[in-house]
């Protein structure tokens, strides 16, 4: 099957079943592009998330654009972005009037009550996958995700990532810095420390 058709099908499905904002699309993008189609490795997926977070616009759409470009260039970026947005556009136009008319009904509230925790679980699942890959090297992350008993000698922990994560978390909680400032700062210090360690 043509790569553009595969991108169209995959990202149309992602757009169709994404509920809860851009972050809710991340586990679906991961499933289609990393687990199912094997277009990206988990490391490449993490890199795309980082770039998508730093660039203007919703992270879900940015991720679709960068993923499509990585897989099939400018044509892939267009297909992934357009067909990721298309289902949402159609559904919102069709359901906006219905929602505002019936939003006070019990069955509508029940639907929202069930969907909201599911969105949180999806975001948490994608977040844990990112943490595994960022903190551990590929071998360790693979063992953790698969639930295999880990042997201490086979786990290669990325101490730099853990250190930057802890420092960043403390700074955000204590000084309330914005995410852009944090990303620029940790990216700068991570780069400096990485090259400094290579010189030792």
N, C-alpha and C positions, 0 to 999 in steps of 0.2 A: 504494500500500500504506500502511496506517495507520502512523504514526510509532512507536507503541508496539510494533507487530509487528516493525518493522525493528530497533528497539532490542533486542527479545527475541532475534531471530535473530542479530544481530551479537554481542551479549554472551554468548549461549550458545556461539557458536563460539569467542569469545575465551577463555571459561572452559574449554572442552573441549580446546583446543590449547595452553594455557599450562602450561609445565613449567619449574620452577626458581624459583618464588617470584614475589612481586609485581612485581619489576622486569622479569621475563621477559614480563609481560603488556603492558608499555608499547609495544613495537613493534607488537603486534597491535591495541591500541587506536588507535595512530596510523594504522595501515593502514586500519582500518574507518572511523574517525571523521574523519580528515583526508584521506586519499588516495582512498578509495573513495566514501564517502557525502557527503563535503564538509560535514559538520555543523559542523566546527571549522576555524579557520585554525591554522597552526602556532604563531602567537603565543598564541592562546587555549589550545591544547594545552599549551604551556609554562607558562602561568599555572595551569592545572589541576594540572600536575605539582608546581608550587611549593606550592600550597595542600594538595595531597594529602600532600606530604612533611612539612608542618608540623602537620597534624592527626593525632590518635591513630588507630591502626589500620594495616593493611597498605596500602601505596601503591597496589597494583593495584585493590583493592576501593574505596578512596577515590577513585581516578581514575574508576572506573566510576560511582560515585555522583555525583560532580561533573559528569561528562560527561552523564549522563542528565538531571540537573537543568538543565544548560545547554540541552540540546536540547528537553526536553519537560516541564520543571517537576518537581513532586513525583512525579507518575505515572511520568515518565521515569526519575527517580532510583531508584524502587522496582524498575521493570522491569530496568534495567541492573544494579543491585546483586544482586537475587535470582537472575537468570538467569546472571550471571557466576559466582556461587558454586555454583549448582545442579549443574553438571557435575562439579566437583571433589568435591562431597559424595558424589555417586553413585559416582564412580570410586573414591574413597578407600575407601568402605565395601565395594565389591565386590572391590577388589584388595588390601586390607590383609592379609587372611589368605594370599592367594596369594603376595604379595611376601615375607612373613616365612617362608613355607614353602620358597620356591625361591630366595631371595636369594643363596645361596652357589653357585648353578649358573653355569657359564661363560657361557651365553647371556644370563642376566640381567645379569651384569657387562659383557658386550659392549654390551648396550642402553644401560646407564648410561654406559659409556665413550664411546659415540657421541653421546648426548644432552647431556652436560655441556658440551663445546665449542660445540655449537650454541646453547645458552642464553647462553653468554658472548658469542657473535657477535651474537645478537639484542639483548642489552642494550647492547653497544657501538654497534650500528647506531642504536638509539633515542637513546643518549647523544650521538652525533655530530650527529644532527639537532637536538637541543636546543642543543648548542654553536653550531652554525651560526646558528640563529635568535637566540640570545642575544647573540652577538658581532657579527653582521652585521645590518644592516637588511634588510628583506624582499627588496629587489632583489638585493643581494649574495648572500644565502642561496639565493635561487632559482637564480642562475647557478651557484653552487658545487655545489648538489645535482644539477643537471642536467649538470654536467661541461662547461659551455660555457666557452670561453676568456674570462677576465675582462679587461675593460679597466679600467685603474686609475681612470679618472674615474667609472666606474659603481659602484664599491664604496664604500659608506658604512660605515665601521668605527665601532662603538660603543665608543669609548675608555673610557668609564665602566665598561662591563661587563667589558672586558679587564682594567682596573686592579683592580676588585673581585675578579675571578677569581684574578689573580696573588697579590694580598695575602691572600685567603682561603686559597689553596693553601699559601702559605708559613706562615701562622699555624697551619693544621691540622697541617702536618708538624712544625713546631718546637714548638708549645705543646700539641698534642694536645687541642684544644678539641672539644667535642661538636658535632654537626651543628645542634642546635637553637640553641645559642649563636651559631654562625656565621651561621645564617640570620637571626636577630634582628639581629645586629650589621651584616651587610651590607645587610639591608633598611633599617635605620635610616640608615646612612651614605649608601646609595644615594639615599634619599628626600631627605636634607638636601642632598647635592651636586646632585641634579637640580633642586631648587627654587632653590638658590643660583645655578646656571648660568642659569636662566630670568630671574633678576633682573639679570644682567649685561647 
